[in-house]
């Protein structure tokens, strides 16, 4: 789930990434019974909440599935946690990342990318940010006594330093208006910008929303719009580079066979990675066509640029 997954509801269940949605679609297609985040397990050094639980006909747990992105360190950490789960509780487990999803979807009549694209473009999904309440991945996972003691000791150390954290805590106390147990800052009634409900807050506060729920909705919407806008601008720059590179390498492209596309455009892919940090060909294809059309289609487009001298 590491790459800013798109979160939203599927079957009234709040899933936190497009990979989780794709795996749920796979399970439903084959009518495999599953549950999502229904159990918190104490594995000693932390509380652990696995993603999917596959269910046997007798309602017992058949296997635990953890869905991860392609982040190798995240997969390695999950393997460690799940091995403890197996040793302590006896549950079988499996990690499903993009590689495993691609393999699973070979059995389906539709592609993995089409399912992910549908989820991302849905009006019911947003970029996954820190969520409040039961949408938060740590919901109902209380700190152990050992963790509380560790947090307390760390906070005491911060108070004894001149760090930015200590100054931030002092500023927070000042804004709260608390002094020797008395409220000294005037309160006022305001109207929530989003839901229009009334709420009371300090006159010195910058608070504009009645709750974290309302402010969170606005923050997620703003983050999504900002991300989409930046992505569109980046795609436009990538497309311009593809066209410019095509014009400058006209002879190479016009003589390039369609069975050697990867080798032909390798210098272009490298240049795009150096300039924009993009090395996933599907992203480059989307920048040019608005969707992933494949390498051959990109080469066909670049040949056309050469022939028509598009710039």
Secondary structure as GFF3:
##gff-version 3
##sequence-region A 1 311
A	DSSP	beta_strand	6	10	.	.	.	ID=ss1
A	DSSP	beta_strand	13	15	.	.	.	ID=ss2
A	DSSP	alpha_helix	18	29	.	.	.	ID=ss3
A	DSSP	beta_strand	34	36	.	.	.	ID=ss4
A	DSSP	beta_strand	41	42	.	.	.	ID=ss5
A	DSSP	beta_strand	47	48	.	.	.	ID=ss6
A	DSSP	beta_strand	52	55	.	.	.	ID=ss7
A	DSSP	beta_strand	61	67	.	.	.	ID=ss8
A	DSSP	alpha_helix	72	89	.	.	.	ID=ss9
A	DSSP	beta_strand	93	96	.	.	.	ID=ss10
A	DSSP	alpha_helix	98	104	.	.	.	ID=ss11
A	DSSP	three_ten_helix	105	107	.	.	.	ID=ss12
A	DSSP	alpha_helix	112	121	.	.	.	ID=ss13
A	DSSP	beta_strand	125	127	.	.	.	ID=ss14
A	DSSP	three_ten_helix	133	135	.	.	.	ID=ss15
A	DSSP	alpha_helix	145	159	.	.	.	ID=ss16
A	DSSP	alpha_helix	164	176	.	.	.	ID=ss17
A	DSSP	beta_strand	178	179	.	.	.	ID=ss18
A	DSSP	beta_strand	182	183	.	.	.	ID=ss19
A	DSSP	beta_strand	187	191	.	.	.	ID=ss20
A	DSSP	beta_strand	198	202	.	.	.	ID=ss21
A	DSSP	alpha_helix	212	248	.	.	.	ID=ss22
A	DSSP	alpha_helix	250	254	.	.	.	ID=ss23
A	DSSP	three_ten_helix	258	260	.	.	.	ID=ss24
A	DSSP	alpha_helix	261	264	.	.	.	ID=ss25
A	DSSP	alpha_helix	266	276	.	.	.	ID=ss26
A	DSSP	alpha_helix	281	289	.	.	.	ID=ss27
A	DSSP	alpha_helix	295	308	.	.	.	ID=ss28
###
